[in-house]
Amino acid sequence: DQRETQKLLKAALNVLADFYKKSEAASLVQKQEPVGPPPPAGFETYEKNAASGGVMSMIEQIISDAKAMEAEAIRSEEDAQKAYEDFVKDTNASIEAKSKDIVEKSEQRAKAEEELVETKESKEAVM
């Protein structure tokens, strides 16, 4: 999703850059005189806020944020994949150990039952 967002925002940024380049070229050709009476006293001339970055810088910031989110998502996916692989490895080792334990206990039980049968036979033989 973040890659698609970046692609769309870059296209929008290119369109705006082209528009503003054309607009700047046209503004150099056309200089307009203010229409109407001069502003009353106390009003200053309108100037663009130097601290504001404008639309293009805002889009560039969104693009960089989208890249950061993409990197974070990729890192999270890699961490989740590693955790899953570790879980599967641990689970398989546990299953194998428990299977060996079952086999060993089954063998011990068979030996115990065999000894029980022999003991009963020898007891009956004695009586």
Residue frames as a rotation matrix with the C-alpha (Angstrom) as fourth column:
ASP 1
0.566 0.825 0.000 0.00
0.825 -0.566 0.000 0.00
0.000 0.000 -1.000 0.00
GLN 2
0.460 -0.450 -0.765 2.81
0.186 -0.794 0.579 2.39
-0.868 -0.408 -0.281 0.87
ARG 3
-0.630 -0.708 0.320 4.51
0.438 0.017 0.899 1.83
-0.641 0.706 0.300 -2.48
GLU 4
-0.152 0.681 0.716 1.30
0.955 -0.086 0.284 2.66
0.255 0.727 -0.637 -4.30
THR 5
0.762 0.394 -0.514 0.88
0.564 -0.794 0.229 5.77
-0.318 -0.464 -0.827 -2.15
GLN 6
-0.051 -0.876 -0.480 4.42
0.184 -0.481 0.858 6.86
-0.982 -0.045 0.185 -2.95
LYS 7
-0.656 -0.176 0.734 3.83
0.718 0.156 0.678 6.30
-0.233 0.972 0.024 -6.67
LEU 8
0.295 0.871 0.394 0.64
0.915 -0.376 0.145 8.37
0.274 0.318 -0.908 -6.67
LEU 9
0.736 -0.033 -0.676 2.16
0.373 -0.814 0.446 11.18
-0.565 -0.580 -0.587 -4.61
LYS 10
-0.387 -0.919 -0.072 5.23
0.348 -0.218 0.912 11.36
-0.854 0.328 0.404 -6.84
ALA 11
-0.433 0.326 0.840 2.94
0.885 -0.023 0.465 11.67
0.171 0.945 -0.279 -9.87
ALA 12
0.689 0.720 -0.088 0.98
0.718 -0.660 0.221 14.44
0.101 -0.216 -0.971 -8.11
LEU 13
0.358 -0.651 -0.670 4.23
0.303 -0.597 0.743 16.17
-0.883 -0.469 -0.016 -7.18
ASN 14
-0.646 -0.600 0.471 5.40
0.607 -0.030 0.794 16.06
-0.463 0.799 0.384 -10.80
VAL 15
0.031 0.753 0.657 2.10
0.920 -0.279 0.276 17.54
0.391 0.595 -0.702 -12.00
LEU 16
0.833 0.280 -0.478 2.31
0.494 -0.766 0.412 20.33
-0.251 -0.579 -0.776 -9.43
ALA 17
-0.074 -0.940 -0.333 5.95
0.381 -0.335 0.862 21.02
-0.921 -0.064 0.383 -10.25
ASP 18
-0.599 -0.078 0.797 5.07
0.801 -0.069 0.595 21.34
0.009 0.995 0.103 -13.95
PHE 19
0.438 0.863 0.253 2.13
0.825 -0.498 0.267 23.59
0.356 0.092 -0.930 -13.11
TYR 20
0.723 -0.176 -0.668 4.18
0.373 -0.715 0.592 25.88
-0.582 -0.677 -0.451 -10.88
LYS 21
-0.428 -0.896 0.116 7.00
0.554 -0.159 0.817 26.08
-0.714 0.414 0.564 -13.43
LYS 22
-0.366 0.392 0.844 4.49
0.845 -0.241 0.478 27.19
0.390 0.888 -0.243 -16.08
SER 23
0.698 0.685 -0.209 2.88
0.698 -0.585 0.413 29.54
0.160 -0.434 -0.887 -13.58
GLU 24
0.272 -0.694 -0.666 6.23
0.439 -0.526 0.728 31.13
-0.856 -0.491 0.162 -12.71
ALA 25
-0.686 -0.515 0.514 7.07
0.668 -0.164 0.726 31.58
-0.290 0.841 0.456 -16.39
ALA 26
0.002 0.787 0.616 3.69
0.815 -0.358 0.455 33.20
0.579 0.502 -0.643 -17.02
SER 27
0.747 0.302 -0.593 4.01
0.631 -0.601 0.490 35.45
-0.208 -0.740 -0.639 -13.95
LEU 28
-0.271 -0.903 -0.333 7.31
0.578 -0.429 0.694 36.77
-0.770 -0.004 0.638 -15.23
VAL 29
-0.703 0.076 0.707 5.60
0.661 -0.296 0.689 37.82
0.262 0.952 0.158 -18.42
GLN 30
0.149 0.865 0.479 2.50
0.372 -0.498 0.783 39.30
0.916 0.062 -0.396 -16.80
LYS 31
-0.844 -0.282 -0.457 2.85
0.532 -0.327 -0.781 41.84
0.070 -0.902 0.426 -14.04
GLN 32
0.099 0.964 0.246 -0.47
0.747 -0.235 0.621 43.07
0.657 0.122 -0.744 -12.74
GLU 33
-0.779 -0.183 0.600 -1.04
-0.175 -0.855 -0.488 46.37
0.602 -0.485 0.634 -11.12
PRO 34
-0.797 0.537 -0.275 -3.29
0.510 0.355 -0.784 46.28
-0.323 -0.765 -0.557 -8.06
VAL 35
-0.436 0.763 0.478 -6.91
0.430 -0.290 0.855 46.98
0.791 0.578 -0.202 -8.87
GLY 36
0.584 0.772 -0.250 -8.87
0.633 -0.240 0.736 49.44
0.509 -0.588 -0.629 -6.81
PRO 37
0.699 -0.287 0.655 -7.80
-0.457 -0.884 0.099 51.97
0.550 -0.368 -0.749 -4.22
PRO 38
-0.386 -0.894 -0.226 -4.70
-0.270 0.344 -0.899 51.40
0.882 -0.286 -0.374 -2.11
PRO 39
0.056 0.413 -0.909 -5.22
0.718 0.616 0.324 49.55
0.694 -0.671 -0.262 1.18
PRO 40
0.826 0.294 0.482 -6.02
-0.091 -0.773 0.628 51.63
0.557 -0.563 -0.611 4.25
ALA 41
-0.066 -0.886 0.458 -3.30
-0.743 -0.263 -0.616 52.49
0.666 -0.381 -0.641 6.74
GLY 42
0.043 0.016 0.999 -2.29
-0.897 0.441 0.031 49.66
-0.440 -0.897 0.033 9.05
PHE 43
0.901 0.250 0.354 -2.49
-0.073 0.893 -0.444 46.95
-0.428 0.374 0.823 6.39
GLU 44
-0.138 -0.986 -0.089 0.77
-0.489 -0.010 0.872 45.46
-0.861 0.164 -0.481 5.24
THR 45
-0.025 0.070 -0.997 1.46
-0.981 0.188 0.037 43.98
0.191 0.980 0.064 1.86
TYR 46
0.846 0.378 0.376 0.57
-0.436 0.896 0.081 40.30
-0.307 -0.232 0.923 1.50
GLU 47
-0.143 -0.900 -0.412 3.59
-0.944 0.249 -0.218 38.05
0.299 0.358 -0.885 1.52
LYS 48
0.503 0.231 -0.833 3.88
-0.149 0.972 0.179 34.30
0.851 0.034 0.524 1.59
ASN 49
0.848 -0.176 0.499 4.73
-0.497 0.059 0.866 32.94
-0.182 -0.983 -0.038 5.03
ALA 50
0.083 -0.921 -0.380 8.43
-0.885 0.107 -0.453 32.06
0.458 0.374 -0.806 4.98
ALA 51
-0.523 -0.277 0.806 7.94
-0.733 0.629 -0.259 29.27
-0.435 -0.726 -0.532 7.52
SER 52
0.484 0.756 0.440 5.33
-0.366 0.632 -0.684 27.47
-0.795 0.170 0.583 5.45
GLY 53
-0.560 -0.753 0.346 6.61
-0.067 0.458 0.887 24.95
-0.826 0.473 -0.307 2.94
GLY 54
-0.287 0.531 -0.797 3.63
-0.945 -0.294 0.145 24.90
-0.158 0.795 0.586 0.67
VAL 55
0.700 0.708 0.098 1.81
-0.662 0.693 -0.286 22.04
-0.270 0.135 0.953 -0.92
MET 56
0.565 -0.508 -0.650 4.82
-0.372 0.547 -0.750 20.52
0.737 0.665 0.120 -2.65
SER 57
-0.544 -0.801 0.251 6.90
-0.599 0.160 -0.785 20.26
0.588 -0.577 -0.566 0.51
MET 58
-0.074 0.606 0.792 3.90
-0.895 0.310 -0.321 18.78
-0.440 -0.732 0.520 2.31
ILE 59
0.870 0.367 -0.329 3.58
-0.487 0.747 -0.454 16.11
0.079 0.555 0.828 -0.40
GLU 60
0.079 -0.923 -0.377 7.33
-0.400 0.317 -0.860 15.45
0.913 0.218 -0.344 -0.19
GLN 61
-0.558 -0.226 0.798 6.94
-0.827 0.075 -0.557 15.00
0.066 -0.971 -0.229 3.57
ILE 62
0.460 0.794 0.398 4.06
-0.763 0.583 -0.279 12.55
-0.453 -0.175 0.874 3.04
ILE 63
0.703 -0.282 -0.653 6.22
-0.380 0.626 -0.680 10.62
0.601 0.727 0.333 0.55
SER 64
-0.405 -0.913 0.044 9.07
-0.511 0.186 -0.839 10.37
0.758 -0.363 -0.542 3.06
ASP 65
-0.290 0.397 0.871 6.59
-0.896 0.207 -0.393 9.30
-0.337 -0.894 0.296 5.75
ALA 66
0.778 0.604 -0.172 5.23
-0.620 0.696 -0.361 6.62
-0.099 0.388 0.917 3.41
LYS 67
0.248 -0.780 -0.574 8.79
-0.364 0.474 -0.801 5.37
0.898 0.408 -0.166 2.77
ALA 68
-0.641 -0.483 0.597 9.42
-0.706 0.065 -0.705 5.20
0.302 -0.873 -0.382 6.52
MET 69
0.150 0.790 0.594 6.15
-0.860 0.401 -0.316 3.32
-0.488 -0.463 0.740 7.06
GLU 70
0.774 0.078 -0.628 7.06
-0.493 0.696 -0.522 0.90
0.396 0.714 0.578 4.26
ALA 71
-0.241 -0.948 -0.206 10.47
-0.433 0.295 -0.852 0.26
0.869 -0.116 -0.482 5.82
GLU 72
-0.554 0.105 0.826 8.85
-0.821 0.096 -0.563 -0.29
-0.138 -0.990 0.033 9.22
ALA 73
0.560 0.823 0.091 6.30
-0.773 0.559 -0.298 -2.68
-0.297 0.096 0.950 7.72
ILE 74
0.509 -0.460 -0.728 9.03
-0.377 0.641 -0.669 -4.66
0.774 0.615 0.152 5.97
ARG 75
-0.588 -0.761 0.274 11.05
-0.549 0.127 -0.826 -4.80
0.594 -0.636 -0.493 9.18
SER 76
-0.202 0.615 0.762 7.96
-0.895 0.200 -0.399 -5.97
-0.398 -0.763 0.510 11.11
GLU 77
0.774 0.489 -0.402 7.23
-0.624 0.696 -0.355 -8.64
0.107 0.526 0.844 8.51
GLU 78
0.059 -0.843 -0.535 10.81
-0.342 0.487 -0.804 -9.91
0.938 0.230 -0.259 8.72
ASP 79
-0.693 -0.281 0.664 10.64
-0.701 0.044 -0.712 -10.00
0.171 -0.959 -0.228 12.52
ALA 80
0.239 0.874 0.423 7.32
-0.869 0.387 -0.309 -11.84
-0.434 -0.294 0.852 12.40
GLN 81
0.684 -0.044 -0.728 8.71
-0.496 0.704 -0.509 -14.33
0.535 0.709 0.459 9.86
LYS 82
-0.403 -0.904 -0.145 11.74
-0.406 0.319 -0.857 -14.99
0.820 -0.287 -0.495 12.06
ALA 83
-0.511 0.290 0.809 9.55
-0.830 0.079 -0.552 -15.42
-0.224 -0.954 0.201 15.14
TYR 84
0.622 0.776 -0.104 7.35
-0.767 0.577 -0.280 -17.88
-0.157 0.254 0.954 13.21
GLU 85
0.377 -0.554 -0.743 10.37
-0.371 0.644 -0.669 -19.86
0.849 0.527 0.037 12.00
ASP 86
-0.694 -0.623 0.360 11.75
-0.547 0.132 -0.826 -20.01
0.467 -0.771 -0.433 15.56
PHE 87
-0.090 0.766 0.636 8.35
-0.910 0.197 -0.366 -21.13
-0.406 -0.612 0.679 16.84
VAL 88
0.765 0.368 -0.529 8.13
-0.594 0.722 -0.356 -23.89
0.251 0.587 0.770 14.21
LYS 89
-0.080 -0.885 -0.459 11.68
-0.342 0.457 -0.821 -25.04
0.936 0.092 -0.339 14.99
ASP 90
-0.724 -0.157 0.672 10.99
-0.684 0.035 -0.728 -25.12
0.091 -0.987 -0.133 18.74
THR 91
0.269 0.921 0.282 7.67
-0.896 0.347 -0.277 -26.89
-0.353 -0.178 0.918 18.22
ASN 92
0.633 -0.084 -0.770 9.25
-0.469 0.749 -0.468 -29.54
0.616 0.657 0.434 15.98
ALA 93
-0.501 -0.861 -0.088 12.03
-0.374 0.307 -0.875 -30.11
0.780 -0.405 -0.476 18.51
SER 94
-0.500 0.402 0.767 9.45
-0.830 0.031 -0.557 -30.44
-0.248 -0.915 0.318 21.29
ILE 95
0.614 0.760 -0.213 7.38
-0.787 0.569 -0.238 -32.90
-0.060 0.314 0.948 19.25
GLU 96
0.266 -0.603 -0.752 10.47
-0.349 0.667 -0.659 -34.96
0.899 0.437 -0.033 18.49
ALA 97
-0.740 -0.570 0.357 11.54
-0.502 0.115 -0.857 -35.02
0.447 -0.814 -0.371 22.15
LYS 98
-0.172 0.769 0.616 8.05
-0.886 0.153 -0.438 -35.99
-0.431 -0.621 0.655 23.31
SER 99
0.671 0.370 -0.643 7.84
-0.661 0.691 -0.292 -38.72
0.336 0.621 0.708 20.67
LYS 100
-0.240 -0.840 -0.486 11.15
-0.281 0.539 -0.794 -40.17
0.929 -0.054 -0.366 21.90
ASP 101
-0.731 0.027 0.682 9.86
-0.682 -0.039 -0.730 -39.94
0.007 -0.999 0.047 25.46
ILE 102
0.358 0.929 0.091 6.69
-0.908 0.369 -0.197 -41.84
-0.217 -0.012 0.976 24.46
VAL 103
0.479 -0.248 -0.842 8.75
-0.404 0.789 -0.463 -44.58
0.779 0.562 0.277 22.79
GLU 104
-0.618 -0.786 0.003 11.03
-0.321 0.249 -0.914 -44.91
0.718 -0.566 -0.406 25.85
LYS 105
-0.523 0.484 0.702 8.10
-0.805 -0.012 -0.593 -45.04
-0.278 -0.875 0.396 28.26
SER 106
0.578 0.720 -0.384 6.31
-0.808 0.572 -0.142 -47.57
0.117 0.393 0.912 26.07
GLU 107
0.063 -0.651 -0.756 9.42
-0.245 0.725 -0.644 -49.77
0.968 0.226 -0.113 26.15
GLN 108
-0.831 -0.360 0.424 9.66
-0.462 0.020 -0.887 -49.39
0.310 -0.933 -0.183 29.94
ARG 109
-0.038 0.908 0.416 5.99
-0.951 0.095 -0.295 -50.30
-0.307 -0.407 0.860 30.30
ALA 110
0.588 0.217 -0.779 6.41
-0.581 0.784 -0.220 -53.37
0.563 0.582 0.587 28.08
LYS 111
-0.420 -0.814 -0.401 9.37
-0.165 0.503 -0.849 -54.51
0.892 -0.290 -0.346 30.19
ALA 112
-0.735 0.202 0.647 7.41
-0.675 -0.139 -0.724 -53.90
-0.057 -0.969 0.239 33.41
GLU 113
0.377 0.926 -0.028 4.44
-0.920 0.370 -0.130 -55.89
-0.110 0.075 0.991 32.08
GLU 114
0.324 -0.352 -0.878 6.76
-0.354 0.816 -0.457 -58.69
0.877 0.459 0.139 31.01
GLU 115
-0.770 -0.634 0.077 8.33
-0.260 0.202 -0.944 -58.78
0.583 -0.747 -0.320 34.47
LEU 116
-0.335 0.745 0.577 4.83
-0.912 -0.102 -0.398 -58.77
-0.238 -0.659 0.714 36.03
VAL 117
0.613 0.568 -0.549 3.78
-0.715 0.694 -0.081 -61.76
0.336 0.442 0.832 33.94
GLU 118
-0.086 -0.738 -0.669 6.99
-0.135 0.674 -0.726 -63.62
0.987 0.028 -0.158 34.83
THR 119
-0.829 -0.207 0.519 6.53
-0.504 -0.122 -0.855 -62.80
0.240 -0.971 -0.003 38.51
LYS 120
0.114 0.945 0.306 2.91
-0.973 0.168 -0.159 -64.04
-0.202 -0.279 0.939 38.45
GLU 121
0.559 0.056 -0.827 3.98
-0.464 0.848 -0.256 -67.24
0.687 0.527 0.500 36.67
SER 122
-0.481 -0.806 -0.345 6.74
-0.090 0.437 -0.895 -67.88
0.872 -0.399 -0.283 39.18
LYS 123
-0.627 0.347 0.698 4.33
-0.778 -0.228 -0.585 -67.16
-0.044 -0.910 0.413 42.04
GLU 124
0.483 0.867 -0.122 1.80
-0.875 0.481 -0.053 -69.62
0.013 0.132 0.991 40.64
ALA 125
0.256 -0.489 -0.834 4.54
-0.256 0.797 -0.547 -72.17
0.932 0.353 0.079 40.10
VAL 126
-0.795 -0.562 0.228 5.56
-0.319 0.069 -0.945 -71.85
0.516 -0.824 -0.234 43.75
MET 127
-0.366 0.726 0.582 2.02
-0.871 -0.048 -0.488 -72.26
-0.327 -0.686 0.650 45.03
